[in-house]
């Protein structure tokens, strides 16, 4: 029985790469969620701001309301923490997959 490249990929390579793919997905989500530069460049309209841009403009004002800034930072970090907690086992497996025995 001869195996095609597709069958080899889906039966051998993809199952071995799943922890690494989950690791990349979680780290990419966290990076995109906390991205400030792209949001400031592509969303110049103040009515359509991400929470990261809103916190940066709130912090750049003359008088900073610390409780509001901390509450906004908590709300901004919450989705990244939830995604990390959901995929924690896959993330650790993907990070330690290349280590020796």
N, C-alpha and C positions, 0 to 999 in steps of 0.2 A: 504494500500500500504506500503510495507516494503522497507526501504532504505538500500542499501548495503553500505559497508564501502567506496567503491570507489566513489559512488554517494555523500555520506556525505562529503567526502574529497573535491571533485571537486565543490560542490555546496555551502558548508558552510565554510570549513576551509581554502581552498586556496584563495578565495576572501578576507577573513579577513587577510591573511598573505602577500598579495601582497605588501603593503607599507613596511613591514619589509624586504621582500626579495629584493626590490629595494634599501633600505638603505644598506643592507649587500653588494649588488653588487657594489654600488657606492663606499662605503668605501674600499672594497677589491680591486677595480680597482685602486684607488688612492694609496693604500699601495703597490700594486704590481708594479705600474708605477714608484714609487719613491724608489724602493728597490735597495740598493747598494750592500749589502753583498752577496746575491745570484748571482747577475750579476758578481761580482768579483770572486766568487768561481767557477762558471760553465762556464765562458767565459774568460779564461786566455789569449786567442789569441788577441793581440792588434788590429788586422784587423777587428775583430767582437766584437765591444764594444757597450754597450748601452750608451745613452747620459749621464746618471748619472755617469757611470764609467769614461767616458771621462772628465766630469767636475771635478771629484775627482782627476784624474791624472793631469789635467791642474792646479788645485789649489795647488797640492803638488810640483810643480816645484819651482825652485829657484826664478825666476822672474814671477810674476803673472800679466797677461794682464787683467785688471779689466773690460774694455768694452766687451771683448770676453767672459769673465766669466758671466757677467750680461746678455748678449744676449743669451748665452747657457742656463742659468737658466730660462729665459723667455720662450724659446722654450720648455724646459723640463716641465715647469709648465702649459703650454697652454692646452694640452689634458686633464689634470685633471680638470682644470677650466671649460673647455667646457662640460665635462661629468657632472660636478656638476651643471652647469647652465641648462643643458637639463633636468636633473632629480631632480631639486631643490624642486619642489612641492611634489614629491613622497618621497624624503629624509626627508623633514620636517614632512610629514604625518607619516612616519615610526618612526621617533624619538619621536613624541608626541602621538603616538597611545596608549600607556599604561597609559597616564595621566588620572586622574579622571575628573569628570564633574565639 
